[in-house]
Amino acid sequence: MVWQKKYADAEPLLNSLIKERPNELVLVELLADVYSWQKQYDKATKLYKRLLSKNYNPKNIEFKLAEDLRFSGKDEEAVKFYKKYLGLI
């Protein structure tokens, strides 16, 4: 569904899978991506931060988080994550 851009259909399925398998962080990342692609940046940001707190794929997640923050107008926070991504802090 996700790859067919049927995000609204994929969202409840992913949420259900995450409840069953909360430690499969790849599912959390995919759900965060779905939220981001639907421009639901606050939901995506929350999940990306959760992934970072678990040290899951930090470089990739730092960039995605920075992008979502930028798109949602939270530029100062976005800069912080861009700098982390670039290794400047």
N, C-alpha and C positions, 0 to 999 in steps of 0.2 A: 504494500500500500504506500509506504513512504516513497519508494522509488518511482511510483506512479503519480506522486504529488497529491495523494489523497490523504492529506495531513489530518483533516477532521476525523477520518475513519481510523487512522493509525493511533491517534492520541489516546483514546480509551483502551485500546489493545495494549499499548506500551505501558500505560499506568497499571493495568492488571498484571502484566508480566513482571513489572518492578515490584509489585506487592508480593508476588510469589517468589521472586528471586532478587531480593534487595541488594545482594552483593555483586550482582552482574552489572558492573558500572558501565559497560558498553551500552546497555539498555538505557541507562540514565543519560548518557551522552546523546544517544539518538533522540530521546524525548526532548532534551534541551535543544537539539538542532531543529526538531519539528516546531517547537515554540518559536525559535528564532526565525525560521522560514515563514512563520505565520505572523511575524512582527509582534509577538507577545514577549517582548524583551524582558520584562520584569520576571516572568516565570522562567525564562531561559537563564537569566542571570543567577537566580536562586539555585538552579540545578548546577550550573557551571561552578559556582562557588562551593557547592557541596562536593563536587568532583575534585576541586583543588584541595579542599580540606583533607581528602583521602589520598592526596598526591597522585591522582590518576592522570596520566599523560599531561603533565603540567604545561609543557611548551604549547601544545595544541590548544589546550583549554584556556590558557592565558590569552592567546590571540583571539579565540572565539569570544571570550568574555569582554575583552577590550572592544571588539567590534560591536557587540550588543550594547555595551554602555555608550559608545559613541553614537550609535543609531538612535538610542533613546534620549540623547541630549545630556548625558552625564559625562561631559568631557573631562572634567578633572579626574574622576575615578578611572575613566578610560585611559588617560595618559599614564596613570600609575601602572596599569596592567600592560600597556604597550612597553613601558620601560622594563618591567619584569621580563616580558617576553624577549626583549632585545638584550637582556643581561646588564642593563644599566643600573639596576638596584638589586 
